[in-house]
Amino acid sequence: METTHTLGMIFAGVALFAWTALSFSIRMALRDAPLLRTTATISSVNGLLMIPVAFSIMPLSAFQPSRSETIYFMAALGLFMVGAGRLTYYFAIRRIGPSRALPVATSTPIITAFIASAWVNEPVTLQMLFGLALLAGGLTAAVRAEPSQDANLPSAPTARLLGWAAAGVTVFIWSISGVTMKVVASDVPPLAAAAMVIWAGVPFTWLIALAGSKAEAGRWVPRASWPWIGAAACCQTVAVPSFFSAVHYTYAVNASSITALQPLLALIVAHIFVREAENITWRLVGGAGMTVAGTMVVILSV
């Protein structure tokens, strides 16, 4: 059990770094680009990259679930995690920037712990509850921090509020998806499960893009966005299978707690490369610090 727990934490760490890099790739890819079509394009490239990765490592038999309900779970993950979850997260990045979207969107342990307890019988302890309380306090401080100064982000309070709301919706989607991943990965190898979920999600992203085609009429993905789209797709190709593997080998709340360290990494990256645009304030740093402290308490609770 200790070996598999350690392996799960390693996979979660890989997902952490890949998703942190993804956030800033998305930030650049969405500059002057239509949100829905860019999101669908990133998911499509991600799906194409998963074809050689999955089939070069896994045999065809690995893509055949033994339980019929697994297929429905994967379709649901494709719709919600890939289709809806990516859209709300990318929307949040576009409105408030990655340094502010991440503390909210990565607070999944708050909900994952209770969902996992009810669904897959993972324990909830007092230490975990204390860690989750720290997470909540950190998120409150992050939300109250001064807004980003990036000229490419909207400055209207209503627009920023919608960004925070989108990040909040992402929390619920990712939390439920994290536990659902564990159920799917118990029937199908993690890499095969990740690939099939991504492939199932691509059509949903385009259906969403087509549904919003009137709002984006005449707008196409600019040439400058394509290198960042490729980078974002590569990050997703690494992150999603890694997170599937993480929740397969360890508790879902542990894997979510590791990936919730993204705010700290994002602040470091933002401080080095885009400090003025992201407007890194002490309140934002304090909120991220409380978030990190909360995740560590949750990790040590098991």
Residue pairs with C-beta under 8 A, 6 or more apart in sequence:
4 249
4 250
5 249
5 250
5 254
5 302
7 245
7 249
7 250
8 245
8 246
8 247
8 248
8 249
8 250
8 251
8 254
8 255
9 246
9 250
9 254
9 255
9 258
11 242
11 243
11 245
11 246
11 249
11 255
12 242
12 243
12 246
12 250
12 254
12 255
12 258
12 259
13 258
14 238
14 239
14 242
15 238
15 239
15 240
15 242
15 243
15 246
15 255
15 258
15 259
16 258
16 259
16 261
16 262
16 265
17 265
18 235
18 236
18 238
18 239
18 242
19 235
19 239
19 259
19 262
20 102
20 262
20 265
20 266
20 269
21 231
21 235
22 232
22 235
22 236
22 239
23 93
23 98
23 101
23 102
23 262
23 266
24 98
24 266
24 269
24 273
24 274
25 228
25 231
25 232
25 235
26 42
26 89
26 90
26 93
26 98
26 228
26 232
27 93
27 97
27 98
28 225
28 228
29 38
29 42
29 225
29 228
29 229
29 231
29 232
30 38
30 90
30 93
30 94
30 225
31 152
31 224
31 225
32 152
32 222
32 224
32 225
33 219
33 221
33 222
33 225
34 216
34 219
34 220
34 221
35 87
35 90
35 91
35 94
35 216
36 87
36 208
36 209
36 212
36 213
36 215
36 216
37 209
37 216
37 219
37 220
37 221
38 90
38 221
38 225
38 229
39 86
39 87
39 90
39 205
39 208
39 209
40 202
40 205
40 206
40 208
40 209
41 221
41 229
42 86
42 229
42 232
42 233
42 236
43 82
43 83
43 86
43 198
43 201
43 202
43 205
43 233
43 236
44 202
44 205
44 206
45 229
45 230
45 233
46 198
46 202
46 232
46 233
46 236
46 237
46 240
47 198
47 199
47 201
47 202
48 233
49 233
49 234
49 237
50 194
50 195
50 198
50 199
50 237
50 241
51 195
53 191
53 195
53 237
53 241
54 63
54 191
54 192
54 194
54 195
57 191
58 189
58 191
58 192
58 195
62 188
62 189
62 191
62 192
63 188
63 192
63 195
63 196
65 71
65 74
65 184
65 187
65 188
66 187
67 187
70 183
70 184
70 187
70 188
73 180
73 183
73 184
74 184
74 188
74 193
74 196
74 197
74 200
75 200
76 180
77 177
77 180
77 181
77 184
77 197
77 200
77 201
78 197
78 198
78 199
78 200
78 201
78 202
78 203
78 204
79 200
79 201
79 204
80 173
80 176
80 177
81 173
81 174
81 177
81 180
81 197
81 201
82 197
82 198
82 200
82 201
82 202
82 204
82 205
83 201
83 204
83 205
83 207
83 208
84 173
84 204
84 208
85 170
85 173
85 174
85 177
86 201
86 205
87 205
87 208
88 166
88 167
88 169
88 170
88 173
89 101
89 105
89 166
89 167
89 170
91 162
91 163
91 166
92 101
92 104
92 105
92 163
92 164
92 166
92 167
92 170
93 101
94 153
94 163
95 101
95 153
95 154
95 159
95 160
95 162
95 163
95 164
95 166
96 147
96 148
96 153
96 160
96 163
96 164
96 167
97 148
97 150
97 153
97 277
97 278
98 266
98 270
98 278
99 148
99 263
99 266
99 267
99 270
99 278
99 280
99 284
100 142
100 143
100 145
100 147
100 148
100 163
100 164
100 167
100 284
101 163
101 167
102 262
102 263
102 266
103 138
103 139
103 142
103 263
103 284
103 287
103 288
103 291
104 139
104 142
104 143
104 164
104 167
104 168
104 170
104 171
105 167
105 170
105 171
105 174
106 259
106 260
106 261
106 262
106 263
106 291
107 135
107 136
107 139
107 171
107 260
107 291
108 171
108 174
108 175
108 178
108 256
108 259
108 260
109 131
109 132
109 135
109 253
109 256
109 257
109 260
109 294
109 295
109 298
110 132
110 135
110 136
110 171
110 175
111 171
111 172
111 175
111 176
112 175
112 178
112 179
112 252
112 253
112 256
113 122
113 124
113 128
113 132
113 253
113 298
114 124
115 175
115 176
115 178
115 179
116 122
116 178
116 179
116 182
116 251
116 252
116 253
117 123
117 124
119 179
119 183
120 179
120 182
120 183
120 252
122 251
122 252
122 253
123 302
125 301
125 302
127 297
127 298
127 300
127 301
128 253
128 297
128 298
128 301
128 302
130 297
131 257
131 293
131 294
131 295
131 296
131 297
131 298
131 299
131 301
132 294
132 298
133 294
134 290
134 291
134 293
134 294
134 297
135 260
135 290
135 291
135 294
135 295
135 298
136 294
137 290
137 294
138 263
138 286
138 287
138 288
138 289
138 290
138 291
138 292
138 293
138 294
139 287
139 291
140 287
141 283
141 284
141 286
141 287
141 290
142 263
142 283
142 284
142 287
142 288
142 291
143 164
143 287
144 283
144 287
145 281
145 283
145 284
145 287
146 279
146 281
146 283
146 284
147 153
147 155
147 160
147 279
148 277
148 278
148 279
149 276
149 277
149 278
149 279
150 274
150 277
150 278
150 279
151 277
154 160
174 256
175 256
178 243
178 247
178 252
178 255
178 256
179 247
179 252
181 193
181 243
181 244
181 247
181 248
181 252
182 247
182 248
182 252
184 193
184 197
184 244
185 193
185 244
185 245
185 247
185 248
186 248
188 196
190 241
190 244
190 245
190 248
191 241
191 244
191 245
193 244
194 240
194 241
194 243
194 244
195 241
197 240
197 244
198 236
198 240
209 216
221 229
243 255
243 259
246 254
246 255
246 258
247 255
251 302
253 298
253 302
254 298
254 299
254 302
257 295
257 296
257 298
257 299
258 295
258 299
260 291
260 292
260 294
260 295
261 292
261 295
263 287
263 288
263 291
263 292
264 288
264 289
264 291
264 292
266 288
267 280
267 284
267 285
267 288
270 278
270 280
271 280
